[in-house]
Amino acid sequence: MTTNNNSSRGRQSDSRNKSSDKEKTFSQNSKKPYGKSKDKNFRPHPQKIKDFKKKSGSPSKISESDEIRLNKYIANSGICSRREADTFIKSGSATVNGKIITEMGFKVKLDDEVRFDGALISPEAKRYVLLNKPKNYITTMDDERGRKTVMELIRTAAKERIYPVGRLDRQTTGLLLFTNDGELAKKLTHPKHQVKKLYQVTLDKKLTMSDLTKISQNFVLEGKMVFVDAISYIENKPKHEIGIEIHSGRNRIVRRIFEHFGYKVTKLDRVIFAGLTKKNLSRGVWRHLTQQEINNLKMI
């Protein structure tokens, strides 16, 4: 019995020694996770390589991409275009971290405190909102007389402060674009870009063919030449309903054109602006532009 117990203990001891030897062998063969392997086909997991590079790399420095020119910063805030920003910078309207900057090409960091005429500004994300404006709303940011403004209609459209591009008078309905993209707003309102606007006009009486022809040709209005891109009767409508396409941005230009020839505009609706239409956009409703629409506008 004694012999058998000793023999059994010997076998258990041998088994433990062998197990221990295996553990040592495994431990000796185990290399660091990113060490070289004798297996030529060995490839570390891509994510481990990526993590390793991040850990082993030197501390990141602020890159030039984290800085932008002051004029672009101001334009991105929606105040004006870059060219206009240069003029304001020269005049001392901009400060960075409390210091007036008049240097052209001056760069600011995104965490700098930039003020324009004393007001804190920031380069916000660009927003583009299209409204189908109803009657009895004026195109202004606020009104001292308490009249309804277009800003009331788009108050939930963006958290950023957006501005109307151009204007429609109180009684005019139709498309009105809002954005905080100063560069684009400047482009869409500048005469040299000849941004097309199509209006559907209702007159107090029938427009004669003679007057329609005169309007279609260049004529002088209040000492300035007027260029009408296209004008026609609307198909299957009475002769007092007219379609007129124009690129002029002069104040109340469509109403003044017809008044010049002895007509009164009783209804005026802007149905196309810079290629944008009222399709699926009810009166008083707004929507965000699609990326394709934004791209199209920037190509003007």
C-alpha positions in Angstrom: 0.0 0.0 0.0 2.8 2.3 0.9 4.6 1.6 -2.4 1.5 2.3 -4.4 0.9 5.6 -2.6 4.5 6.7 -3.3 4.2 5.6 -6.8 0.9 7.6 -7.2 2.5 10.7 -5.7 5.5 10.3 -8.0 3.2 10.2 -11.0 1.3 13.3 -9.8 4.6 15.1 -9.2 5.9 14.2 -12.7 2.6 15.5 -14.2 2.9 18.8 -12.4 6.5 19.2 -13.5 5.5 18.5 -17.1 2.7 21.0 -16.8 5.0 23.6 -15.3 7.6 22.9 -18.1 4.8 23.6 -20.7 3.8 26.8 -19.0 7.5 27.9 -19.0 7.9 27.0 -22.6 4.7 29.0 -23.5 5.9 31.9 -21.4 9.3 31.9 -23.1 7.8 31.7 -26.6 5.4 34.6 -25.9 6.8 37.8 -27.2 5.5 41.4 -26.8 2.4 42.1 -28.8 4.2 44.2 -31.3 7.5 42.3 -31.4 8.8 40.5 -34.4 7.4 37.0 -35.2 9.3 34.1 -36.7 6.2 33.4 -38.7 6.6 35.2 -42.0 2.9 35.1 -42.6 2.1 36.9 -39.3 0.4 40.3 -39.6 -0.8 42.3 -36.6 -4.4 43.4 -36.6 -4.8 46.8 -38.5 -6.5 48.4 -35.5 -3.7 47.4 -33.2 -1.2 49.0 -35.6 -3.3 52.2 -35.7 -3.5 52.3 -31.9 0.1 51.6 -31.5 1.0 54.5 -33.9 -1.2 56.8 -31.9 0.4 55.9 -28.6 4.0 56.0 -29.9 3.6 59.2 -31.9 4.8 62.5 -30.5 2.2 64.9 -29.1 0.2 66.6 -31.8 0.8 70.2 -32.6 -1.7 72.8 -33.8 -1.7 72.6 -37.5 -2.2 75.4 -40.0 -5.6 74.0 -40.8 -6.7 75.1 -37.2 -6.1 78.7 -38.3 -8.1 80.7 -40.8 -7.8 84.2 -42.2 -9.6 86.9 -40.3 -11.5 88.0 -43.3 -12.8 84.5 -43.9 -13.7 84.1 -40.2 -15.8 87.3 -40.5 -17.4 86.2 -43.8 -18.2 82.8 -42.3 -20.1 84.5 -39.4 -22.6 85.8 -42.0 -21.8 89.5 -41.7 -20.4 90.2 -45.1 -18.3 88.9 -47.9 -14.5 88.4 -47.6 -13.8 91.5 -49.8 -16.0 93.6 -47.6 -14.4 92.1 -44.5 -11.0 93.4 -45.7 -12.4 96.9 -45.8 -13.8 96.6 -42.3 -10.5 95.1 -41.0 -8.5 98.1 -42.5 -10.9 100.5 -40.8 -10.3 98.8 -37.4 -13.7 97.2 -37.0 -12.3 93.8 -35.9 -10.5 92.8 -32.7 -8.9 89.5 -31.8 -8.4 88.7 -28.1 -9.0 92.4 -27.3 -6.5 93.7 -29.8 -7.5 95.7 -32.9 -6.3 94.0 -36.1 -5.7 95.9 -39.3 -3.2 93.6 -40.9 -4.3 91.9 -44.1 -4.0 88.1 -44.1 -4.0 87.9 -40.3 -4.8 84.4 -39.1 -6.9 83.5 -36.1 -7.4 80.3 -34.2 -10.8 78.8 -33.7 -10.6 79.4 -30.0 -9.7 83.1 -30.3 -12.2 85.7 -29.2 -13.1 87.6 -32.3 -15.3 90.7 -32.2 -16.8 92.8 -35.0 -17.8 96.3 -33.9 -17.7 95.1 -30.4 -20.0 92.1 -30.9 -18.6 88.6 -30.4 -18.8 86.5 -33.6 -18.1 82.9 -34.5 -17.6 81.0 -37.8 -20.9 79.1 -37.6 -22.0 76.1 -39.8 -23.6 77.4 -43.0 -27.4 77.2 -43.2 -29.5 77.7 -46.3 -33.3 78.0 -45.8 -35.9 78.6 -48.5 -39.3 80.2 -47.5 -42.5 80.6 -49.5 -43.4 84.0 -48.1 -47.0 84.9 -47.5 -48.5 88.4 -47.7 -48.4 90.9 -44.8 -44.9 90.0 -43.7 -42.0 92.5 -44.1 -38.5 91.4 -45.0 -36.5 92.7 -42.0 -34.8 91.3 -38.9 -37.2 93.2 -36.6 -39.7 96.1 -36.9 -40.0 99.0 -34.6 -43.7 99.3 -35.4 -44.4 95.8 -34.4 -45.4 94.5 -37.8 -45.0 90.8 -38.6 -41.6 89.9 -40.1 -40.3 87.0 -42.1 -38.1 86.1 -39.2 -41.1 84.9 -37.3 -41.8 82.3 -40.0 -38.3 80.7 -39.9 -37.4 81.1 -36.2 -37.1 77.3 -35.8 -35.2 76.7 -39.0 -31.7 77.1 -37.6 -30.0 77.8 -34.3 -27.5 80.0 -36.2 -28.5 83.6 -37.0 -29.6 83.6 -40.6 -30.4 86.6 -42.8 -32.7 87.2 -45.8 -31.0 87.4 -49.2 -32.5 90.4 -50.8 -36.1 91.4 -50.0 -39.7 91.0 -50.9 -42.1 93.9 -50.0 -44.9 93.4 -47.6 -47.6 92.5 -50.3 -45.3 90.3 -52.4 -45.4 86.6 -51.9 -43.1 83.8 -53.0 -39.5 82.6 -52.7 -37.2 84.2 -50.2 -33.8 82.6 -49.3 -32.1 82.9 -45.9 -28.5 82.1 -45.0 -25.5 83.0 -42.8 -23.2 82.5 -45.8 -22.1 86.1 -46.5 -20.1 85.2 -49.6 -23.1 83.5 -51.3 -25.5 86.2 -50.2 -23.2 88.8 -51.8 -23.0 86.8 -55.0 -26.7 86.3 -55.3 -27.5 90.0 -54.8 -24.7 91.5 -57.0 -25.9 92.8 -60.4 -22.9 91.4 -62.3 -24.0 87.8 -61.6 -27.4 88.5 -63.1 -29.3 86.1 -60.9 -32.6 85.3 -62.6 -35.9 85.8 -60.8 -39.3 84.9 -62.3 -42.5 86.5 -61.1 -46.1 85.8 -61.8 -47.9 89.2 -62.0 -51.6 90.0 -61.8 -52.6 93.4 -63.1 -55.7 95.5 -62.7 -56.4 95.3 -66.4 -55.3 93.4 -69.5 -51.8 94.1 -70.7 -51.9 95.2 -74.4 -49.5 93.5 -76.8 -48.1 96.9 -77.6 -47.1 97.5 -73.9 -45.8 93.9 -73.6 -43.5 94.6 -76.5 -42.3 97.9 -75.1 -41.5 96.2 -71.7 -39.6 93.4 -73.4 -37.3 96.0 -75.0 -34.8 98.1 -73.1 -36.3 101.3 -71.8 -35.5 104.0 -69.3 -37.1 104.1 -65.9 -36.5 107.1 -63.7 -33.2 107.9 -65.4 -31.9 104.3 -65.4 -32.0 101.6 -68.1 -34.2 98.6 -67.4 -33.4 95.2 -68.8 -36.2 92.6 -68.8 -34.9 89.2 -69.6 -38.3 87.8 -70.7 -42.0 88.6 -70.5 -45.1 86.8 -71.8 -48.8 86.1 -71.2 -49.3 83.0 -69.0 -50.8 80.2 -71.0 -54.5 79.5 -70.5 -54.8 82.5 -68.2 -56.5 85.9 -68.7 -54.4 88.7 -70.4 -53.9 90.5 -67.1 -51.8 87.6 -65.7 -48.2 87.9 -66.8 -44.9 86.1 -66.4 -41.8 88.3 -66.2 -38.2 87.3 -65.7 -35.7 89.9 -64.5 -32.3 90.0 -62.8 -32.4 93.5 -61.6 -32.3 93.9 -57.8 -33.7 97.5 -57.7 -36.3 98.2 -55.1 -39.9 97.2 -56.1 -38.7 97.0 -59.7 -41.5 94.8 -61.0 -44.2 97.0 -59.6 -42.5 100.1 -60.9 -42.2 98.7 -64.4 -45.9 98.2 -64.8 -46.8 101.4 -63.1 -44.6 103.2 -65.7 -46.9 101.9 -68.4 -50.1 102.8 -66.5 -50.9 99.4 -64.8 -51.3 98.6 -61.2 -50.0 95.3 -59.8 -52.7 93.7 -57.7 -50.8 90.5 -57.0 -47.1 89.6 -57.2 -45.6 86.2 -56.6 -41.9 85.2 -57.0 -42.0 81.6 -58.3 -38.3 81.1 -59.2 -35.2 82.5 -57.6 -31.7 81.6 -58.8 -33.0 78.2 -60.1 -34.9 77.4 -56.9 -38.6 76.7 -57.3 -41.7 76.5 -55.1 -42.3 72.9 -55.8 -43.8 71.1 -52.8 -43.4 74.2 -50.7 -46.7 75.6 -49.4 -47.3 79.3 -48.6 -45.7 80.2 -45.2 -43.6 77.0 -45.2 -39.8 76.7 -45.3 -37.3 74.0 -46.0 -33.5 73.5 -46.0 -31.8 73.4 -49.4 -30.4 70.1 -50.6 -26.6 69.8 -51.0 -27.1 69.8 -54.8 -29.0 73.1 -54.7 -26.3 74.6 -52.5 -23.7 73.4 -55.0 -25.7 74.9 -57.9 -25.9 78.3 -56.2 -22.2 78.4 -55.5 -21.5 77.8 -59.2 -23.3 80.9 -60.2 
